[in-house]
Amino acid sequence: MDVLVNGLAQTTVGYRDRGLQYGDGLFETILILDGQPCLWHRHWRRLTHGCKRLGIPLLAEPLLRQEVEQLARGRTHAILKLIVTRGEGPRGYRPPDNQQPSRILSVSDWQAPPEELYRDGARLIVCNTRLGLQPALAGIKHLNRLEQVLARAEWSDPSVHDGLMLDQEDRVIETVNANILWRSGRRWHTPSLQRCGVAGVVRDLLLDLAGGAGEDIAVADYALEDLLTADAVYQTNSLIGIVPIVRIGDRVWDSSSWSHPLVSLLAQQVHRVGA
Amino acid sequence: MDVLVNGLAQTTVGYRDRGLQYGDGLFETILILDGQPCLWHRHWRRLTHGCKRLGIPLLAEPLLRQEVEQLARGRTHAILKLIVTRGEGPRGYRPPDNQQPSRILSVSDWQAPPEELYRDGARLIVCNTRLGLQPALAGIKHLNRLEQVLARAEWSDPSVHDGLMLDQEDRVIETVNANILWRSGRRWHTPSLQRCGVAGVVRDLLLDLAGGAGEDIAVADYALEDLLTADAVYQTNSLIGIVPIVRIGDRVWDSSSWSHPLVSLLAQQVHRVGA
């Protein structure tokens, strides 16, 4: 079994589901290792935060966790996608009075990125598609993802790993698939996600770890120039963990400055089951 | 029968449909009168324009038209919602190489608004939710509608008919459910939809009719103050046609200036079958 829709082994969703009608919902992409979800508590926390922001009733954590484990069972290396929508409703944007959220869980086997990616670094283009500014939706992993779809459609060259996205006012925000951070001298930097962007669970973990590791990460607004003059740049998400970036457009970085205690610490923690 | 999914009488959609996964698609809301779709050519034109903008392959118009008529048959007054998505695909934002768009048509009986609405006018609040600026998606009726969901959740008072939406930079754009236009002296005005908003089919019809009627409609950027100092304000969409607005927040308009030849002309044309 690899799909559960509201607890049932089925692969379809009612056409009246507001996830389809309006993108009215949220999702999480969870790494499964040896039958267990990694960083579950952070995924769960982001999901509940998103539900609160959108006014979607919270689901019971034990129920979701049990369904996740049911799908993850026996899989050594897989991806689990968990979608929560506002459920079905009558015509119209207005959220129904009696909301019954839908949950759609699906799992698929996953090949970890090759060692070369971590050794040689990822190659990025700078996308033409810009992120719109929308503080009401910033940070949460909602289902309105046309900006990412348009950005991802900008390249088909398989040697390009990801695309850097700026916002409408030229700030660096994230990549199509990951968050971004960089080191300039002794200082770390990662963009603020108050206006747009998705606050990834690994970024969240990184911000928590930094203090204990004696590192300082500034969360602020940055121009592309700030990023391009950095000593080392990385991207993070729940599947790849942390990957150095070797190239963004014409700018190429040398791998000699990639290794760092904070990077090693984060890489270990990402694969912690249940963390 | 009231639902057709890819031509079949079913009410479910595969969970892998990108409409659900990313809101990767478009929709039209079409008035059905006496078994026929009103303003079909304009709906079709907007839909194909949206498909081109998103890079979704165009469907065959005769096929869609035939399915629309199949659902509309025998219904004197109904709403038909037509969703077109990029179809199913593997995991990830990247549009699949071999796209097979999905079409999801559903019809439901509809009660026309009471005569009082046209006589007494609509009451609007000004929503706190602002529209984000995204030229890549502006104008088309795509499935990323969380902004409208959040805005519509701002009121539950049934005496409020709609909510006015501004963009992030305080320009007047549209309402949650309709486009907006106003008359100041002899001049008509309607907001530009280059940065956000949905270009409605009735707004489109209005812009075409105005020239022939010797009226001039300025399409430009406007502040809330421009709207509130207007002599008469209206909202338009494919279901209500054109409705005068009696109140926005604290500002109240007198019905004496509502009637106008352009308004009467538009009202007649909206219900033209096939136009």
Boltz contact constraints between the chains, C-beta under 6 A:
constraints:
  - contact:
      token1: [A, 11]
      token2: [B, 15]
      max_distance: 6.0
  - contact:
      token1: [A, 12]
      token2: [B, 12]
      max_distance: 6.0
  - contact:
      token1: [A, 12]
      token2: [B, 14]
      max_distance: 6.0
  - contact:
      token1: [A, 13]
      token2: [B, 13]
      max_distance: 6.0
  - contact:
      token1: [A, 13]
      token2: [B, 15]
      max_distance: 6.0
  - contact:
      token1: [A, 14]
      token2: [B, 12]
      max_distance: 6.0
  - contact:
      token1: [A, 15]
      token2: [B, 11]
      max_distance: 6.0
  - contact:
      token1: [A, 15]
      token2: [B, 13]
      max_distance: 6.0
  - contact:
      token1: [A, 15]
      token2: [B, 104]
      max_distance: 6.0
  - contact:
      token1: [A, 19]
      token2: [B, 20]
      max_distance: 6.0
  - contact:
      token1: [A, 20]
      token2: [B, 19]
      max_distance: 6.0
  - contact:
      token1: [A, 20]
      token2: [B, 20]
      max_distance: 6.0
  - contact:
      token1: [A, 22]
      token2: [B, 145]
      max_distance: 6.0
  - contact:
      token1: [A, 22]
      token2: [B, 149]
      max_distance: 6.0
  - contact:
      token1: [A, 23]
      token2: [B, 23]
      max_distance: 6.0
  - contact:
      token1: [A, 23]
      token2: [B, 143]
      max_distance: 6.0
  - contact:
      token1: [A, 23]
      token2: [B, 144]
      max_distance: 6.0
  - contact:
      token1: [A, 24]
      token2: [B, 149]
      max_distance: 6.0
  - contact:
      token1: [A, 55]
      token2: [B, 153]
      max_distance: 6.0
  - contact:
      token1: [A, 93]
      token2: [B, 148]
      max_distance: 6.0
  - contact:
      token1: [A, 93]
      token2: [B, 149]
      max_distance: 6.0
  - contact:
      token1: [A, 93]
      token2: [B, 152]
      max_distance: 6.0
  - contact:
      token1: [A, 94]
      token2: [B, 152]
      max_distance: 6.0
  - contact:
      token1: [A, 95]
      token2: [B, 153]
      max_distance: 6.0
  - contact:
      token1: [A, 104]
      token2: [B, 15]
      max_distance: 6.0
  - contact:
      token1: [A, 129]
      token2: [B, 136]
      max_distance: 6.0
  - contact:
      token1: [A, 132]
      token2: [B, 132]
      max_distance: 6.0
  - contact:
      token1: [A, 132]
      token2: [B, 133]
      max_distance: 6.0
  - contact:
      token1: [A, 132]
      token2: [B, 134]
      max_distance: 6.0
  - contact:
      token1: [A, 133]
      token2: [B, 132]
      max_distance: 6.0
  - contact:
      token1: [A, 133]
      token2: [B, 168]
      max_distance: 6.0
  - contact:
      token1: [A, 134]
      token2: [B, 132]
      max_distance: 6.0
  - contact:
      token1: [A, 136]
      token2: [B, 129]
      max_distance: 6.0
  - contact:
      token1: [A, 136]
      token2: [B, 150]
      max_distance: 6.0
  - contact:
      token1: [A, 137]
      token2: [B, 146]
      max_distance: 6.0
  - contact:
      token1: [A, 142]
      token2: [B, 146]
      max_distance: 6.0
  - contact:
      token1: [A, 143]
      token2: [B, 23]
      max_distance: 6.0
  - contact:
      token1: [A, 144]
      token2: [B, 23]
      max_distance: 6.0
  - contact:
      token1: [A, 144]
      token2: [B, 144]
      max_distance: 6.0
  - contact:
      token1: [A, 144]
      token2: [B, 146]
      max_distance: 6.0
  - contact:
      token1: [A, 145]
      token2: [B, 22]
      max_distance: 6.0
  - contact:
      token1: [A, 146]
      token2: [B, 137]
      max_distance: 6.0
  - contact:
      token1: [A, 146]
      token2: [B, 142]
      max_distance: 6.0
  - contact:
      token1: [A, 146]
      token2: [B, 144]
      max_distance: 6.0
  - contact:
      token1: [A, 148]
      token2: [B, 93]
      max_distance: 6.0
  - contact:
      token1: [A, 149]
      token2: [B, 22]
      max_distance: 6.0
  - contact:
      token1: [A, 149]
      token2: [B, 24]
      max_distance: 6.0
  - contact:
      token1: [A, 149]
      token2: [B, 93]
      max_distance: 6.0
  - contact:
      token1: [A, 150]
      token2: [B, 136]
      max_distance: 6.0
  - contact:
      token1: [A, 152]
      token2: [B, 93]
      max_distance: 6.0
  - contact:
      token1: [A, 152]
      token2: [B, 94]
      max_distance: 6.0
  - contact:
      token1: [A, 153]
      token2: [B, 55]
      max_distance: 6.0
  - contact:
      token1: [A, 153]
      token2: [B, 95]
      max_distance: 6.0
  - contact:
      token1: [A, 168]
      token2: [B, 133]
      max_distance: 6.0
